[in-house]
């Protein structure tokens, strides 16, 4: 069954924004991507970065070239805001941190799209 591309794209962006199901493949000479699992929740059921993402997501997605946001980790293991962009130039419009959390920019040339098999 084939789904309309917009529907699949919306699902992928939503899943990525929720920290699910997306991990960049490792390429030759690079370290493998960090695990795509969401860090454990803080007492009370949510992680502090979730609130930051909820507040900042609308403004980030309004920036031309930004196609997704999510929760990730820095190489040091600290919590970070992940922002997926279609063009590396969009990174110039992004802050380096949001409410104390490092912003990591990931480029997805052409944006998210459905896998065709």
C-alpha angles and dihedrals in degrees: 000000000000120000124207110270093238091055093050091045091051090050093049093047090047092048091049091047088055091049095250135129106355127105125156114237117246115247129206111290095013132099117255115264117268115262112281094222119123113244116250117282121255118245108292095043105276135080117234091240090059090067091047090051092048090053097042102036097085092051093045094049089050090064110098110254096022110121104167148002134204150149119279143145135258119234086263090057096252120140114264142179111244117208119189116207133183093215126036088222088070087070089073088068094052128090118242090230138013118210090335097314118116115243114226116195120211119188118221105183109218092008128256118325139172119273111243117210 
